[in-house]
Amino acid sequence: MEFNLADLFEHAADVYPERECLVAEGARRTYAEMDQRANRLAHALLAQGVRPGDHVGIYAYNSVEWVESLWAIFKVRAVWININYRYVEDELKYLFGNSDLVGLIYQREFGPRILGARDSLPGLRFSIAIEDQSGADNSKLQSLDYEKLLAAASPERDFGKRSPDDHYILYTGGTTGMPKGVVWRHEDVLMTLGGGIDVLTGQKAQRPEDMAERGRGGVQTMFPIAPLMHGATQWGVMGGAFVGRKTVLVARFEPVNVWRLIDKERVMSVMITGDAMGRPLIEELERARASYDLSSLVSVSSTAAVFSPSVKDQFFTHFPNLIMTDAVGSSEGGANGVAFVQKGNTAMKGGGPTIRAGADSTVLDENLEPVTPGSGVIGKVARGGNVPVGYYKDPVKSAEVFVLDKRGKRWSIPGDFATLEADGTITLLGRGSVSINSGGEKIFPEEVEAAIKSHPDCFDAVVVGVPDERFGSRVAAVIEPRPGRTPALDSIQSHCRSKIAGYKIPRELHLVAKVERSPSGKPDYRWAKEVATGARR
């Protein structure tokens, strides 16, 4: 057995065969059932000529088939490629062309969209359709039927030896630019995102078998709400499987359905992506009052997006004893650390939380030297130790993000600005690629957004810089009001003055019916810039 993701899942299936592994849209799988169905699909992939290192795309909403596919592809030492189901044709063509797919497992609904981008898939040898009752016409793709393939294939686990050097690729769109494929070794990504190094304790698994042993104390039920195309949910599913957890998934985020599932499945831990999920969830709970039995819920963790103090306060109002964490990480650097949020102390120092640094995480200055704790110097969050191989087919970007210092130590530095506090904690400020330079002052949108969203008339907000003759850039706020409200600029400014410095306060306001975000909750800064500059009408 190796520190290989398929090996780890198979070991957990042997240790906990009768435990429920997954609940998704009414379908259920025990560990033994998940393993056997993944074996069948793996044999079907081998019959289609899939070999170690080949890339097979998964293009679907959250489902048991998504998870069966990921394990099957790893079982044959191939690499699965996550495909964002919200991509428009140009983005889809780019990802298809960049990722070198030999096979594609997709939900029938997306057949016409695939056909429109088929020219970008010159190496595609086969496709497999998951039936979804959509009735979409996918006849021209000549796809194989998912369930028929499984029924005809062997359930035996008779695959060859695998390696910790096998690859996992996570395509990440971030907030700007086209999607990038981050290439990891299995062992490295396990340590940084899969729980191999526990982000809370720093304890490292010494043997692959150690992972499953962590589940001996009993079943924990976890509910990562974001789509599986997003890294946080991928690792909620995979990391949970390694330790024998039960995972609940939904195809689409609907607050009413989330609370019902927490009640029905006795969910203990929920993973959200900041305000994009947290705010509608807590507001549905306030509307419903006592409609749900939520006594099982112990913890809420947010990752990958701003989680505003005002929303955290609302959660504590309903769950006074809740364990709340704000996790910080990236597709390129793994888990950098976690903040334990305390009731009555939810305010942030900067654009993000102050976290207890994880293993091998620190803040480096422009010379790749660790900043002095408590100095107030702004540097960038960096992770050493287990870091990615690089970006797929992008040596230039790889050299920018994955760097060697003068001592020969390799670091992953995705671009998040931060300060290192005197006690060794890290205060996140924001991503440099979307920061605003106004008269020489650097402004991080996340901090301004958090201040705006605590205004009683504001439901959601994205902040961007727009051209300014005097200062180069000025702060513009794109705001989605609460129903029936029309916030005014002077009211927003007055509210923000008690929370952020004067130079960070919005100078203009743009009201929209809905703020555009990715399914994972990340703001669409390109869209917001177009709204603020008038490029989008």
Secondary structure, DSSP 4 states (H G I P E B T S, - for coil): --S-HHHHHHHHHHHSTTSEEEEETTEEEEHHHHHHHHHHHHHHHHHTT--TT-EEEEESSS-HHHHHHHHHHHHTT-EEEE--TT--HHHHHHHHHHHTEEEEEEEGGGHHHHHHTGGG-TT--EEEEEP-S-----GGGTPEEHHHHHHHS----------TT-EEEEEE--SSSS-EEEEEEHHHHHHHHSSSB-TTT--B-SSTHHHHHTTTT---EEEE-S-TTSHHHHHHHHHHHHTT-EEEE-SS--HHHHHHHHHHHT--EEEE-THHHHHHHHHHHHHHSSSS--TT--EEEEESS---HHHHHHHHHH-TT-EEEEEEEETTTEEEEEEEEBTTB---SSSS-EEEE-TTEEEE-TTS-BPPTTS---EEEEE-SS---EETT-HHHHHHHEEE-TTS-EEE--SEEEEE-TTS-EEEEEEGGG-EEETTEEE-HHHHHHHHHTSTTEEEEEEEEEEETTTEEEEEEEEEEPTT----HHHHHHHHTTTS-GGGS-SEEEE-SS--B-TTS-B-HHHHHHHHHTS--
